[in-house]
Amino acid sequence: MPDGPDIPADLTADEVGDYLRIYVDETGEQADGLVETILALEEEPRDPHRLAEAFRLVHSIKGSAALLGLDRITVLAHHLETHFERLRSGVASLDQNTTNVALRFVDYLREGNDRLRRGEPLPDNVALLAQVESLGRTPIPAPMTTAPGATPVDATVPVPTAAAAPLRPAGPDAAPGRLRTVRVTVRFAPGMPLADLKAELVLARLGAIGTVCRSEPPRDRLEAVDGRGAIDVWLETDRPPDSVAGAADVDGAAGVDVADEPAPTRHTPAPGEGETRPGIQETVRVDVDRLDVLMNLAGELVVNRSRFVQVARELAPAFRTTGASARALAIAEGMRHSLDALRGEAGAAAGPRLAEMERHLEALEEQSRQWQEGRRHFDRMLEAIDQLARVSDNLQRGVLNTRMVAVAPLFNRFKRSVRDIARELGKRVDLEIRGERTELDKRMIDELGDPLVHLVRNAIDHGIEPADVRRRRGKPETATLRLEAFHRGNAVCVAIADDGGGIDTDRIRQRAVSRGLVTAEAAAGLAPEELVDFIWQPGFSTAREVSDISGRGVGMDIVRTRIARLSGSIEVASTPGSGTCFTIRLPLTLAIVRCMLFGSAHGVFAVPIEHIRGIVKVADPQVVHVNGRRVCDIRGEFLPLVDIHDIFHWAGGERRLPHAGDVAVLHAAGRSIGLRVGALLGSQDVVVKSLDDNFRHVRGLGGASVLGDGSVCLILDVAAAIETASGRRSHTTQAAVITGIPP
């Protein structure tokens, strides 16, 4: 029968899903910590602190799995926990077999979490169970399911994404009642090893169902449990006695007694027991989809703020004309004096005409007063718009900050990958991590994993030389692979660098010619950086044979495609004999991007600020033709000069700009071009909308946005636009054809 959660019958399906979701989140973090601890133990197998940490993590995983009736994980964790207890007590020593089995347990745990997210049963654990059992030959515990009378829940219940309440102990007696104080006495078998750690676990488990008032011995002197053979805990809780006893009944407990008694008075604290400790920062788990909704709403607020600003800008001339209303009133006053003079001089026949002039003057005076009142209202509206701008900016930053997470968990996962790949290839590699506190949008963190996997695998397989080669070159046998994250301008950069042999451009030249990507004559004249560009071609590989690690020529093309989908770019710098560095440049978020807007013959375009080196005026004498292509001299550098029609084909035909005028110098993926632009419309934050979802994919465009006046602007994918305009992909694709998008 498929292994699935065994949950009390009094819980609803939504509650079951909530608990499973919490379990998946918590054990995912614990699995990451376990991998990091185990890899550290490989270097220092007898480190008592890390052995204790590994034991604690495995025990926590076991407890969480047992609470939900996930018996396959519970049994595996029980055997692994028992073996780590032997390691911690010095009965056994950590060896390679233990390390491998522990890492396989983490793999099983992660696969199980993936299945639980999809509402599927846990995978079979027979083979892994035999490996874990072989570590110590401990008796298999009875399935740690829920209390008698519990009804199992179908394992295909999907994990909802709604926020959930904390886990509560399973069992029909788990309903909360009135708060009371109980004394819990846990006795341990004589001579039981690690009694102090077991006592710590008792305190932790009781703290999860109530408030621990005090314990004897105190928490900071739990080593005294060895002599007493027991620990007494005064607990304030609303749980019934059998539920409390179940929580305190840890492995190794010889008996548990629970008795009601009055709340104890505080005893005189032992040295260090009463010290003030820093408070624990409260956190809440929020589904990323909810943050996406907030981000979209914040983006719509930004758009509407821009519309208010634009409307106010258009109204300003009508209200900002200095003294216009005052002059109108002065003119009306002068006309009234003249009218009074005429009334005395004119006869009765002129009476109707003078009365009509009086009505016109009154209308003019009333209009002038309304004009002045309107100007006062306009000033107040400007103040309200300024306040709206400040609030929307703060809200936007606040929502962005809630989505930002550190790259440390992502980077730390590669400690395991680097270890496994290096061992498989017979190489020694040290992973160096820098800037792990740098933050990125959660969605980008999730999408960045696969590209980094390809780059790390390629660095170890292709970049880093075997040990004998490194010795001949005077390098240390142990290579260094560096993962680094850092801020640069309005972007976040992630670098993957190795100290290997660099990219073999001669090998690239041979492969490019053999695949027909370029002629031998043309290849001979290509610079090293131009040859390196071929690694991004689909199916291109310099590996001499296909292995499990690489050689199929799909990795690097996938890398750049995935990075482009994140509105980012990737650059490569390689020095023969010294190493290679790939630098991924990403915006802080995918939702709102600071862009420069400019008008063209086909509409309004937006270019992310981080891709603009500058905007310059180019005169006709600066434009020359080289090999049939226009180039311009910009500050002593000759750059290709292109127009929008060089990047896209338009259904309405080409409408060229004059040769001279404003040129935006765009830079991405190590290359630059000069893009001729029309009217410069300034910079602003734009809310990125996907073209793939709302229209169709267009190479060279990273999305679209709605401007303050309701019109649509197109956002350039600068890296793809440069590549298309420079003709680098002419052998594989044509320039994109844009139809159906109004200019």
Beta strands, then each sheet from edge to edge (+ up, - down):
strand 1: 180-188
strand 2: 210-216
strand 3: 230-237
strand 4: 253-260
strand 5: 404-406
strand 6: 429-434
strand 7: 439-441
strand 8: 479-488
strand 9: 491-498
strand 10: 569-575
strand 11: 579-587
strand 12: 592-600
strand 13: 603-608
strand 14: 612-618
strand 15: 623-626
strand 16: 629-634
strand 17: 637-642
strand 18: 648-650
strand 19: 661-668
strand 20: 671-676
strand 21: 680-687
strand 22: 701-706
strand 23: 712-716
strand 24: 736-738
sheet 1: 2+ 3- 1+ 4-
sheet 2: 5+ 7-
sheet 3: 6+ 8+ 9- 11+ 10-
sheet 4: 21+ 12- 13+ 23+ 22-
sheet 5: 14+ 19- 20+ 17+ 16- 15+
sheet 6: 18+ 24+
end
